[in-house]
Amino acid sequence: MHQPSSQTTTRLISFIMRISGITIPDEKQLSYALTAVYGIGLSRAESILDELAIARTTKATELTTDLENAIREKVESFTIEGELKRQVSGNIKRLKDANTYRGSRHTKRLPARGQRTKTNARTLKGAKKTMGSGKRKLEKT
């Protein structure tokens, strides 16, 4: 039989940091990693870290469980993820139901805040659909 060597190998077990079902990336700095949560932008992430006196350049793997829980508690005090998405879609549905101009723009999948659509608005309108010259092509017989 194989005998265990006298030299023991120590494995670093890294626990994945999760906030409301979202995995926070380990390799990124916390100020950027927290933006993986829907509803937390860079400025909000930085203000959370400043409030808790955590360096913005710290990585998720370097946190103690107490700090991790403090961050989780602070982030979850905001409206984030599913609740925020429901709130936004509810607001859009309200605009559509009230037959407002903005609601009609949402229905037609066009920009709702006054942007031009002759050239831009490709995100909402999709890829360009090139029209022909308008002339009918004669078929050879």
Secondary structure as the mmCIF struct_conf table of DSSP 4:
data_model
#
loop_
_struct_conf.conf_type_id
_struct_conf.id
_struct_conf.beg_label_comp_id
_struct_conf.beg_label_asym_id
_struct_conf.beg_label_seq_id
_struct_conf.end_label_comp_id
_struct_conf.end_label_asym_id
_struct_conf.end_label_seq_id
HELX_LH_PP_P HELX_LH_PP_P1 HIS A 2 SER A 5
BEND BEND1 SER A 6 GLN A 7
HELX_LH_PP_P HELX_LH_PP_P2 THR A 8 LEU A 12
HELX_LH_PP_P HELX_LH_PP_P3 SER A 14 MET A 17
STRN STRN1 ARG A 18 ILE A 19
TURN_TY1_P TURN_TY1_P1 SER A 20 GLY A 21
STRN STRN2 ILE A 22 THR A 23
HELX_LH_PP_P HELX_LH_PP_P4 ILE A 24 PRO A 25
BEND BEND2 ASP A 26 LYS A 28
STRN STRN3 GLN A 29 GLN A 29
HELX_RH_AL_P HELX_RH_AL_P1 LEU A 30 ALA A 33
HELX_RH_3T_P HELX_RH_3T_P1 LEU A 34 ALA A 36
BEND BEND3 VAL A 37 VAL A 37
TURN_TY1_P TURN_TY1_P2 TYR A 38 GLY A 39
HELX_RH_AL_P HELX_RH_AL_P2 LEU A 42 GLU A 51
TURN_TY1_P TURN_TY1_P3 LEU A 52 ALA A 53
TURN_TY1_P TURN_TY1_P4 ARG A 56 THR A 57
STRN STRN4 LYS A 59 LYS A 59
HELX_RH_3T_P HELX_RH_3T_P2 ALA A 60 GLU A 62
HELX_RH_AL_P HELX_RH_AL_P3 THR A 65 GLU A 76
TURN_TY1_P TURN_TY1_P5 SER A 77 SER A 77
BEND BEND4 PHE A 78 PHE A 78
HELX_RH_AL_P HELX_RH_AL_P4 GLU A 81 ASP A 97
TURN_TY1_P TURN_TY1_P6 ALA A 98 ASN A 99
HELX_RH_AL_P HELX_RH_AL_P5 TYR A 101 THR A 107
TURN_TY1_P TURN_TY1_P7 LYS A 108 ARG A 109
BEND BEND5 ALA A 112 GLY A 114
BEND BEND6 LYS A 118 THR A 119
HELX_RH_AL_P HELX_RH_AL_P6 ARG A 122 LYS A 125
BEND BEND7 ALA A 127 ALA A 127
BEND BEND8 GLY A 134 GLY A 134
HELX_LH_PP_P HELX_LH_PP_P5 LYS A 135 LYS A 140
#
